[in-house]
Amino acid sequence: MIRFLEADPMFFGSGYAKADLIRFINRMPLTEHQAKRLRAVALAIVDRRASQEFRRYCRLAAKVNHPGLQEELRIRAARGDPAVARRARWMLAYVESPPCARRAGR
């Protein structure tokens, strides 16, 4: 599943497949190695594009949250391409919000 997200294939219905995989991954216990790989996936999606499953990636980033991830998001939010900065701010806001606020949709 992680390899599929790392490869980020684009085909008809791939966004739905990725969203479902992320939902499933968010329910699983992860090793530190898996969490590290998923942090890289989250950063890669911030760098590439906003897609219909972007909110799922934000939830994934919240699950694998780490100070290093937050720092990388802050760096991207502060400089560079405006679209990348916007996506980084969105993900950072999601990662930094408490879980109860995320469940309430805030």
PAGUVO-259677 format. One record per residue (C-alpha): residue number from 1; residue in one letter; chain; x, y, z. Coordinates in nm, 4 decimals. Each point is the difference from the previous one (the first is absolute). Layout:
# residues N
NODE   k r c        x        y        z
NODE NUM A A        X        Y        Z
...
//
This chain:
# residues 106
NODE   k r c        x        y        z
NODE   1 M A   0.0000   0.0000   0.0000
NODE   2 I A   0.2799   0.2402   0.0868
NODE   3 R A   0.1765  -0.0789  -0.3269
NODE   4 F A  -0.3169   0.0871  -0.1906
NODE   5 L A  -0.0207   0.3370   0.1759
NODE   6 E A   0.3712   0.0593  -0.0597
NODE   7 A A  -0.0374  -0.0756  -0.3717
NODE   8 D A  -0.3056   0.2311  -0.0187
NODE   9 P A  -0.1372  -0.1474  -0.3248
NODE  10 M A  -0.2547   0.2041  -0.1905
NODE  11 F A  -0.2811  -0.1914  -0.1715
NODE  12 F A  -0.3782   0.0055  -0.0038
NODE  13 G A  -0.1151  -0.0464   0.3592
NODE  14 S A   0.3468   0.0157   0.1536
NODE  15 G A  -0.0979   0.2858   0.2302
NODE  16 Y A  -0.2798  -0.2064   0.1498
NODE  17 A A   0.2337  -0.2972   0.0398
NODE  18 K A   0.2599   0.2168   0.1765
NODE  19 A A  -0.2619   0.1536   0.2280
NODE  20 D A  -0.1249  -0.3471   0.0981
NODE  21 L A   0.3550  -0.1239   0.0619
NODE  22 I A   0.0768   0.2998   0.2200
NODE  23 R A  -0.3200  -0.0553   0.1965
NODE  24 F A   0.1045  -0.3616   0.0560
NODE  25 I A   0.3590   0.0946   0.0929
NODE  26 N A  -0.1253   0.2544   0.2533
NODE  27 R A  -0.1662  -0.2861   0.1891
NODE  28 M A   0.3137  -0.2149   0.0140
NODE  29 P A   0.2898   0.0060   0.2435
NODE  30 L A   0.3173   0.1059  -0.1796
NODE  31 T A   0.3663  -0.0638   0.0586
NODE  32 E A   0.2320   0.3005   0.0135
NODE  33 H A   0.1414  -0.0989  -0.3399
NODE  34 Q A  -0.3487  -0.0044  -0.1536
NODE  35 A A  -0.0840   0.3351   0.1623
NODE  36 K A   0.3188   0.1506  -0.1428
NODE  37 R A  -0.0890  -0.1185  -0.3496
NODE  38 L A  -0.3508   0.1402   0.0361
NODE  39 R A   0.1354   0.3366   0.1146
NODE  40 A A   0.1974   0.0105  -0.3245
NODE  41 V A  -0.3200  -0.0832  -0.1917
NODE  42 A A  -0.1824   0.2887   0.1701
NODE  43 L A   0.2781   0.2448  -0.0839
NODE  44 A A   0.0103  -0.1232  -0.3590
NODE  45 I A  -0.3702   0.0667  -0.0491
NODE  46 V A   0.0467   0.3514   0.1399
NODE  47 D A   0.2753   0.0543  -0.2559
NODE  48 R A  -0.1938  -0.1449  -0.2952
NODE  49 R A  -0.3669   0.0912  -0.0014
NODE  50 A A  -0.3258   0.0364   0.1860
NODE  51 S A  -0.2334  -0.2803  -0.0966
NODE  52 Q A  -0.3429  -0.1082   0.1122
NODE  53 E A   0.1591  -0.2254   0.2625
NODE  54 F A   0.2211   0.2745   0.1466
NODE  55 R A  -0.2000   0.0107   0.3248
NODE  56 R A   0.0708  -0.3717   0.0469
NODE  57 Y A   0.3705   0.0725  -0.0387
NODE  58 C A  -0.0361   0.2667   0.2689
NODE  59 R A  -0.1573  -0.2589   0.2307
NODE  60 L A   0.2837  -0.2365  -0.0812
NODE  61 A A   0.2531   0.2724   0.0873
NODE  62 A A  -0.1770   0.0509   0.3323
NODE  63 K A   0.0329  -0.3726   0.0750
NODE  64 V A   0.3736  -0.0095  -0.0781
NODE  65 N A   0.0644   0.3433   0.1502
NODE  66 H A   0.3585   0.0747   0.0963
NODE  67 P A   0.1928   0.3217   0.0775
NODE  68 G A   0.2025  -0.0549  -0.3177
NODE  69 L A  -0.3169  -0.0131  -0.2087
NODE  70 Q A  -0.1278   0.3199   0.1571
NODE  71 E A   0.3315   0.1731  -0.0673
NODE  72 E A  -0.0006  -0.1083  -0.3657
NODE  73 L A  -0.3565   0.1274  -0.0379
NODE  74 R A   0.0951   0.3333   0.1587
NODE  75 I A   0.2917   0.0361  -0.2428
NODE  76 R A  -0.2271  -0.0667  -0.2972
NODE  77 A A  -0.2664   0.2361   0.1362
NODE  78 A A   0.2481   0.2848   0.0398
NODE  79 R A   0.1546   0.0048  -0.3448
NODE  80 G A  -0.0135  -0.1260  -0.3530
NODE  81 D A  -0.2893  -0.0661  -0.2292
NODE  82 P A  -0.3247   0.1582   0.1282
NODE  83 A A  -0.1998  -0.3188  -0.0714
NODE  84 V A   0.2476  -0.2141   0.1952
NODE  85 A A  -0.0018   0.2543   0.2840
NODE  86 R A  -0.3808  -0.0070   0.0134
NODE  87 R A  -0.0127  -0.3806   0.0134
NODE  88 A A   0.2726  -0.0030   0.2652
NODE  89 R A  -0.2001   0.2460   0.2128
NODE  90 W A  -0.3116  -0.2136  -0.0362
NODE  91 M A   0.1813  -0.3166   0.1054
NODE  92 L A   0.1851   0.1778   0.2806
NODE  93 A A  -0.3263   0.1347   0.1402
NODE  94 Y A  -0.1412  -0.3507  -0.0049
NODE  95 V A   0.3085  -0.1536   0.1634
NODE  96 E A   0.0143   0.2644   0.2720
NODE  97 S A  -0.3699  -0.0110   0.0902
NODE  98 P A  -0.1099  -0.2277   0.2844
NODE  99 P A  -0.1760  -0.3235  -0.1059
NODE 100 C A  -0.3334   0.1070   0.1512
NODE 101 A A   0.0020   0.3150  -0.2167
NODE 102 R A   0.0687  -0.2083  -0.3113
NODE 103 R A  -0.2941  -0.2275   0.0785
NODE 104 A A  -0.2235   0.3044   0.0403
NODE 105 G A   0.1079   0.1272  -0.3417
NODE 106 R A   0.1854   0.3081   0.1240
//
